[in-house]
């Protein structure tokens, strides 16, 4: 007969799956039925493990097909309509052998059919169904309404009817698929079943209790959700932090391979052979090993012996105002701290929280499960970050994870002296990790910031390849002015951003350094002021082209000690050569302009000569123009010779200037 196994162990992971173990008793050849959501079938088929722990065996595991209901019912030999089901059923199985109980006796026979006969009912008549059976060699008819029991003796008919009813039943829960585990063995045996299916991610929530002069307490809760269709009753619950490899692979849907079509060669009847005329030629499965996914350990051959009874306990949240005349909340929590025991262990790169007592979570419900209740190393401090809040620091808990557990990330509710004071978010923390956990704005402390930027003195000068490079430091000072208005001393950490600049050598070392900040620690006296100056520097440089400097700049370089006297003399020679090159270039420009003007005058004179007519006065004017042209030609020849000389001198001077500029090399540490 079909049986079911209860859930005994649940392991929830942070990447959206859950591992489930079922254990229970089976007897003989019992069939175990398990129902899963359709979307979980791929995970179940990928991870299902079934073991008979008492020497029996599992003969097969069957599960519902992916075919639609209409198609499955179409394959059944029996169809039962919604109305008139009994009459319709008996009408479809003519010839089937049945055993009918009528009155106090039994009759065996084969079904002939159903007839509707009129039966008198007072002054009227009603139609009633009658079943006709072939009993031995005689035909007998029975009123269907008088048959109290009808047993099908044909195995095939019985199986068809069971298949039809099971298929219709499965349609009532369209998202559910049934898996049947068929067992084989003798007597009562213990069966183990495990699988992995999609499950909601478990979450964490923390409470921190601060009390003056006492170690802070940390209480942790796990939030688990049972979204399945089955209650978790007294299950062993484990929670895994980490990200093992997990994926979905389609194993549920049938997979078909395209096969080639091969036809049998047949030979046609022989026909007369007519040879052609010859022209001198002839025409003619991912293989390999399995991927190991970190998860719960393999099942033991038998269940562990039950331990001593565990005490039930209730944890109070660490929020609210002070109590009345009863004990302090902290004292009660410290007394109950020993009752919260979490069995933890490292599983590769994962971390497991094992709840030490049975847990019950009903279907479609969620639960808070205590996983931590321990004191930790920490204190209340202030943390100032200008980008977070410009005027006030944040009240923080400087938390060092001395609990010995890996703390999964989650929200934190903080109370101080039994009063709610704020909330925070906690990142995942390994043992001995240290974090600042900000939970409130500290209005009793006010911070103002002043910025100052300036350039420091030049510390190096280098002359090379025609360029003078002077190096100096950009200096930036940030002054934090802090006023502690609280009547108690406080510890303040100032977060100053790291932007690639370096701290000045006379700066005190920061208390700690992160990827993005330096943290400077300050002890604030009650109702007092404090000042922190953070001085930073970064390298800067200015460049001067030697070929462009003037005498005034050379004088400045000497007075600023960028260069010595020898380099200054070389630079003055460079300036003189550059002035010589410039003067020659100006002379070239002047002569070139004069030559261009002479060309224009000659064009004008030639035009005038062509326009003159014959006559004594005009001949005199023409001779005058010709004499002028001769003078200009002589001047043009002289200009050409002078330009050629100037060009050679300028080129030589420019080459000497370039050589002098490139030859100057100097370096000084200032």
DAJOQUI-V165499 format. One line per field, one symbol per residue. ss: DSSP state (2 for helix, 1 for strand, 0 for the rest). psi: psi as a letter, one per 40 degrees, with the letter a starting at -180 (. if undefined). burial: + if it has 16 or more other C-alpha atoms within 10 Angstrom, else -. A space follows every 50 residues. Layout:
BEGIN
ss->???
psi->???
burial->???
END
This chain:
BEGIN
ss->01100011111110001111111111100011111112222222222011 11000011111110000022222200000000002222222200001111 11001111111111111111100111111111111001111112221111 11002222222222222222200001111111110001111111111100 00111111110000001111111111000001111111111000000000 00000000000000000000000000000000000000000000000000 00000000000000000000000000002222222222200111111001 11111000111000111111111110111111111000000001111111 00000010011111110011111111001000011111111000111111 11111111111111001111111111111111110000011111111000 01100000000110001111111100011111111111111111122200 22222222200000222222222222222222222222222222222222 22222222222000022222222222222222222222222222222222 22222222222220011110
psi->iiiihihdhhhiieefiihhhhiaiihbfihhhhhiideeddddddehhh hhefeaihdihiiiieiiddddddeiehhhidifddddddeefheihihh hhbeiihhahhdaiihihhhgbeiiihihhhhihhbeihihihdeehdih hhehddddddddddddddddddgdehhhhhhhihahahihhhhiihihii hiiihihhhhhheihiihhiihhihgeaeiihhfihhihhhagihiihhh edhihihhiihhihhihiihihhgiihifeiih..haaiihhhhaiiiii diiiiiaiiihiihhiifiaaiibeaiidddddddededhhhhiihgbei hhhhheiihhhiifiiihhhehgiiihiihiihhhdddhddiihhihghh geeeihhiiiihhhihffiheaiihhihhiheihihgheihgeehhhihh ihhihiiheihhhhfehhhhiahhhhhhhhhhhheieiiihhhhhhihee iiiideiiiidihadeihhhhhhhihfiiihhhhhiiiiiiihhhdeeia dddddddddefdiadddddddddddddddddddddddddddddddddddd ddddddddddeiiiiddddddddddddddddddddddddddddddddddd ddddddddddddehhihhh.
burial->---++++++++++++-+++++++-+++-+++++-+++--+++++++---+ ++++-+++----++--------+----+++------++-++++-++++-+ ++-----++++++++-------------++++++--------++------ -+----+---+-++--+--------++++++++++---++++++++++++ ++++++++++-----+++++++-+++----+++-++++++++-+------ -+------------------------------------------++---- --------------+--++---------++--+---+-++++-+-----+ +++++++-++++------++++++++++++++++++----++++++++++ +++-++++++-+++++++++++++-+--++----++++++++--+++--- -----+-+-+++++-+++++++++++++++-+++++---+-++++++--- --+------+------++++++-++--------+++++-------++-++ ---+--+---+++---++-+++-++-++-++--++--+--+---+--+-- -+------+------------+--++--+--+---+--+---+--+--++ --++--++-++--+--+---
END
